[in-house]
Amino acid sequence: MYAEFYSLTSMPFQLTPDSRFFFGSAEHNKAMAFLNYGISQGEGFVVVTGKVGAGKTTLVDHLISTLDPTRYIAGRIVTTQLNSYDMLRMVGAAFQIFREGMDKASLRDLHMLVEHVGPFQAGDYIFREGDPFDAIAAVRAGTVKTYVIDCDGREHVLGFHLPGEVIGLNGIDGDTYPCNAVALDTTMLCRFSFPKMALLATRMPGLQQHLFRLLSRDIGRASLLAGDWTADQRMAAFLIGLSQRLAQRGFSARRFQLTMARTDIANYLSLAAETVSRVLRRFQSDGVLRVEGREIELIGFPQLDALAAPVLRR
């Protein structure tokens, strides 16, 4: 009846909250203002109360969908029936810090290794090629670009690292960092002393496996663009890959900001900057995506995914 009589595309009443149906009433907008203020302050708690069915979960889901994923990592804990240990495990899992198989002592030991560093402003170096390698770091907020300079003075972009991702892994092989890492916007890091982490990994097989997994992911990502792909395929693969990485962290897979410059994207994709701009304009005119400054909205997701599939080995 919903589809035939009212011409609706989906059922209007569901038990599962959906942020797409958020309605900004006066009270809901007031609550949103408090939540946004709390996030901007970066500390403390904001408590939202209301009757069952008042839209509290939808409100929070809507808030998360509006956050810039390059600045924030969002985690959800949907029950209060947790002891302190389980709470720590759930928070760690949401932020992709801790893994299964870690007992309380392991969690405590790993926590002792963490050093919170930053903020780094856009253009600040986190490390430079040739600096002594002594730590890896997880991006808490912001975006980090890694690159090298060849013997002719040309820059080669190696990658862009989002919140929840790790930089410095390619320094494990030697005594120095083999590349430069620079913040593209305001960036915060969790720094881990690698000698201490390597020692801890001998007692925690799960940590060692996680490090191997991260290394494998970096190697796989670096090799994706090695084929003879068209400009459209490269650009589609970049956007779909970025979308998937953001979605894994609970952010919108369809609407996000490109914190990196078009010239950096072109360098990374081995394209001319003019080609990147031209492809984005064509994608927009074809109705595949919408571009507003640095904000991208993926509209024709299936078309982009089909273009990206050969590059992403799917």
matplotlib code that plots the C-alpha trace (Angstrom):
import matplotlib.pyplot as plt

x = [0.0, 2.8, 4.3, 1.1, -1.2, 1.3, 4.1, 6.7, 10.0, 10.4, 8.4, 7.9, 7.7, 10.6, 12.0, 15.5, 16.2, 17.3, 19.1, 17.7, 14.4, 15.7, 13.3, 14.8, 12.1, 12.9, 13.8, 15.8, 17.7, 18.4, 19.8, 21.9, 23.3, 24.4, 25.9, 27.9, 29.1, 30.3, 32.2, 33.8, 35.1, 36.7, 36.0, 33.3, 29.9, 26.6, 23.5, 20.4, 17.2, 13.7, 10.8, 11.0, 10.5, 11.5, 14.2, 17.4, 19.1, 18.1, 19.5, 22.9, 23.0, 22.2, 25.0, 27.5, 26.6, 27.4, 30.8, 33.9, 35.5, 39.0, 38.7, 36.7, 36.4, 32.9, 32.3, 28.9, 28.3, 24.7, 24.3, 25.1, 25.3, 29.1, 31.9, 34.9, 36.9, 34.2, 33.7, 37.4, 37.3, 34.2, 35.8, 39.0, 37.2, 35.2, 38.4, 40.3, 42.9, 42.5, 41.8, 40.2, 42.3, 43.8, 43.4, 43.3, 47.1, 47.7, 45.3, 47.0, 50.5, 49.4, 47.7, 51.0, 52.7, 50.4, 51.6, 49.1, 50.9, 49.7, 48.0, 50.0, 48.8, 48.6, 52.1, 53.7, 56.0, 55.4, 58.7, 61.0, 62.9, 66.1, 64.8, 65.6, 62.8, 61.6, 57.8, 54.7, 51.6, 47.8, 46.0, 43.4, 42.1, 43.0, 44.8, 48.4, 50.2, 53.3, 55.7, 59.3, 61.4, 63.4, 66.9, 65.6, 63.6, 60.2, 57.6, 55.9, 52.8, 52.7, 49.4, 46.9, 46.2, 42.8, 41.7, 42.3, 45.1, 48.8, 51.8, 55.5, 55.1, 57.6, 60.3, 60.3, 62.8, 65.6, 66.8, 65.3, 62.0, 62.1, 59.6, 58.2, 54.9, 53.1, 49.8, 47.2, 45.0, 44.8, 46.0, 46.3, 48.2, 48.6, 52.3, 53.6, 57.3, 58.2, 61.0, 58.6, 55.7, 58.0, 58.9, 55.2, 54.3, 56.5, 54.0, 50.9, 50.5, 47.3, 49.3, 51.9, 49.3, 47.7, 51.0, 51.4, 47.9, 48.6, 51.8, 50.0, 47.2, 49.8, 51.6, 48.3, 47.1, 50.4, 50.2, 46.6, 47.5, 50.4, 48.3, 47.6, 44.3, 42.4, 42.1, 38.4, 39.2, 42.0, 39.7, 36.8, 39.1, 40.4, 36.9, 35.5, 38.5, 38.2, 34.5, 35.1, 37.8, 35.5, 32.5, 34.6, 35.0, 31.3, 31.1, 29.1, 30.3, 28.6, 29.4, 32.8, 35.5, 38.7, 41.2, 44.0, 44.7, 43.8, 47.5, 48.3, 45.5, 46.9, 50.4, 49.2, 47.1, 50.0, 47.7, 48.0, 46.1, 44.1, 43.0, 41.8, 39.7, 38.4, 37.4, 35.6, 33.7, 32.7, 31.6, 29.5, 27.9, 27.1, 25.3, 27.8, 28.8, 28.3, 31.3, 31.0, 34.5, 36.3, 33.1, 32.2, 28.8, 28.7, 25.4, 25.9, 27.6, 27.1, 28.6, 31.7, 32.0, 31.9, 34.7, 36.8, 36.2, 39.2, 41.6, 40.4, 40.7, 37.0]
y = [0.0, 2.4, 2.1, 1.9, 4.4, 7.0, 6.4, 6.0, 4.3, 2.7, 2.0, 5.2, 3.5, 1.4, 0.3, 1.2, 5.0, 6.5, 9.9, 10.6, 11.3, 13.7, 16.6, 19.8, 20.9, 23.8, 21.3, 19.0, 22.0, 23.2, 19.8, 19.8, 23.2, 21.9, 18.7, 20.7, 23.1, 20.2, 18.7, 22.1, 22.3, 18.9, 17.9, 16.9, 15.3, 16.4, 14.6, 14.5, 13.3, 12.6, 10.2, 6.9, 7.7, 11.3, 10.9, 10.8, 8.1, 9.7, 13.0, 11.5, 9.7, 12.9, 14.6, 12.0, 12.2, 15.9, 15.6, 16.1, 12.6, 14.1, 15.8, 13.4, 9.7, 8.6, 5.5, 4.2, 2.4, 1.4, -0.2, 0.9, -2.7, -2.8, -3.0, -0.8, -3.4, -4.1, -0.4, 0.1, -2.8, -1.4, 2.1, 0.6, -1.5, 1.5, 3.5, 0.5, 0.7, -2.5, -6.0, -9.2, -11.4, -8.6, -9.1, -6.3, -6.3, -6.1, -3.2, -1.4, -2.0, -0.8, 2.3, 3.2, 3.3, 6.0, 9.6, 12.2, 14.7, 17.8, 19.8, 20.1, 22.9, 22.6, 22.5, 21.2, 18.3, 15.2, 13.7, 14.2, 11.7, 10.7, 11.5, 8.7, 6.1, 5.6, 5.5, 5.0, 7.1, 6.8, 9.8, 10.9, 13.9, 15.6, 14.3, 13.5, 13.4, 11.2, 11.9, 11.7, 14.0, 12.4, 13.3, 15.9, 17.7, 16.4, 15.5, 12.1, 11.7, 8.2, 8.5, 10.3, 9.1, 9.6, 9.4, 5.9, 5.1, 4.7, 6.5, 5.6, 1.9, 2.1, 3.1, -0.3, -1.7, 0.7, 3.2, 6.3, 7.4, 6.9, 9.6, 12.9, 13.2, 16.6, 17.7, 18.9, 20.5, 20.6, 17.1, 15.2, 12.0, 9.0, 8.2, 4.7, 4.1, 1.3, -0.3, -0.6, -1.8, -4.4, -5.7, -5.8, -7.6, -10.6, -11.1, -10.2, -12.2, -10.2, -7.0, -8.5, -9.8, -6.3, -4.7, -7.2, -6.5, -2.8, -3.3, -5.5, -3.0, -0.2, -2.4, -3.4, 0.2, 1.4, -1.2, -0.5, 2.3, 0.5, -0.7, 1.0, 2.6, 5.5, 8.8, 8.1, 4.7, 6.2, 9.0, 6.7, 4.3, 7.1, 8.4, 4.9, 4.0, 7.1, 6.5, 3.0, 4.1, 6.8, 4.4, 1.9, 4.6, 5.3, 8.4, 9.1, 7.1, 9.5, 13.0, 14.1, 16.7, 16.4, 17.9, 17.4, 19.8, 18.9, 19.0, 16.5, 14.2, 14.5, 13.7, 10.6, 9.3, 10.1, 12.5, 16.2, 18.6, 19.8, 16.2, 15.7, 18.9, 17.9, 14.4, 15.9, 18.3, 15.5, 13.3, 16.2, 17.0, 13.2, 13.3, 10.9, 13.3, 16.9, 19.2, 22.2, 23.5, 20.7, 18.9, 15.9, 14.1, 10.7, 10.5, 7.8, 5.3, 2.2, 4.0, 5.0, 1.6, -0.1, 2.2, 1.6, -2.2, -3.2, -0.9, -2.1, -5.7, -6.5]
z = [0.0, 0.8, -2.6, -4.7, -3.0, -1.6, -4.2, -1.4, -2.2, 1.3, 4.4, 6.4, 9.8, 11.0, 14.4, 13.3, 13.4, 10.1, 10.1, 6.6, 8.2, 10.8, 11.3, 12.8, 15.2, 17.6, 20.4, 18.1, 16.7, 20.2, 21.1, 17.9, 18.9, 22.3, 20.7, 18.2, 20.9, 23.0, 20.1, 19.2, 22.8, 22.6, 26.2, 28.6, 28.1, 26.6, 27.9, 25.7, 27.4, 26.1, 26.0, 24.1, 20.4, 20.7, 18.2, 20.3, 18.3, 15.0, 16.4, 17.2, 13.9, 12.1, 14.1, 13.1, 9.5, 9.5, 11.1, 9.0, 9.0, 8.5, 11.9, 14.0, 14.7, 15.9, 18.0, 19.3, 22.6, 22.6, 26.1, 29.6, 30.9, 30.8, 33.3, 33.0, 31.1, 28.5, 28.1, 27.3, 24.9, 23.1, 22.8, 21.6, 19.0, 17.7, 17.3, 15.8, 18.5, 20.5, 19.1, 20.3, 22.5, 24.7, 28.4, 31.0, 31.5, 27.7, 27.4, 30.2, 28.7, 25.3, 26.9, 28.6, 25.2, 23.8, 23.6, 22.4, 20.2, 18.3, 17.1, 13.9, 11.6, 7.8, 6.5, 9.7, 9.3, 11.5, 10.3, 7.4, 5.2, 7.0, 10.5, 13.0, 13.1, 16.6, 16.5, 14.4, 14.9, 14.4, 13.1, 15.6, 13.6, 10.4, 7.2, 6.7, 3.3, 2.8, -0.1, -1.3, -3.4, -6.3, -7.3, -9.8, -7.0, -8.1, -5.5, -5.5, -3.3, -1.6, 0.1, 2.3, 5.8, 7.5, 11.1, 12.4, 10.0, 10.8, 9.5, 9.8, 9.1, 6.1, 8.6, 10.3, 7.7, 8.6, 11.1, 9.5, 7.9, 4.1, 3.4, 4.5, 6.4, 6.5, 8.0, 5.4, 8.1, 11.9, 12.9, 16.1, 16.6, 18.9, 18.9, 19.8, 20.6, 18.2, 20.3, 23.2, 20.9, 19.3, 22.8, 23.8, 20.5, 21.6, 24.5, 22.5, 19.2, 18.4, 18.4, 16.1, 13.7, 13.6, 12.7, 9.9, 8.7, 8.6, 6.7, 4.2, 3.7, 3.0, 0.4, -1.2, -1.4, -2.9, -5.7, -6.8, -9.2, -10.9, -13.8, -17.1, -16.1, -17.7, -15.9, -15.3, -13.7, -11.5, -10.3, -9.6, -7.7, -5.6, -4.7, -4.0, -2.0, 0.1, 0.5, 1.8, 4.2, 5.7, 5.9, 7.9, 10.5, 10.7, 8.5, 5.3, 2.3, -0.1, 1.2, 2.4, 2.0, -0.1, 2.3, -0.2, -3.1, -6.6, -7.5, -4.7, -6.0, -9.5, -8.3, -6.4, -9.4, -11.9, -13.8, -14.7, -12.4, -15.4, -16.1, -12.5, -12.7, -16.2, -15.0, -11.9, -14.1, -16.5, -13.6, -12.3, -15.7, -16.1, -12.7, -11.1, -8.4, -7.1, -6.3, -4.1, -3.4, -1.6, -0.7, -2.8, -2.9, -4.7, -6.5, -9.2, -6.8, -9.1, -12.1, -10.1, -8.5, -12.0, -13.2, -10.1, -9.9, -12.2, -10.3, -6.9, -8.0, -7.5]

ax = plt.figure().add_subplot(projection="3d")
ax.plot(x, y, z, "-o")
ax.set_aspect("equal")
plt.show()
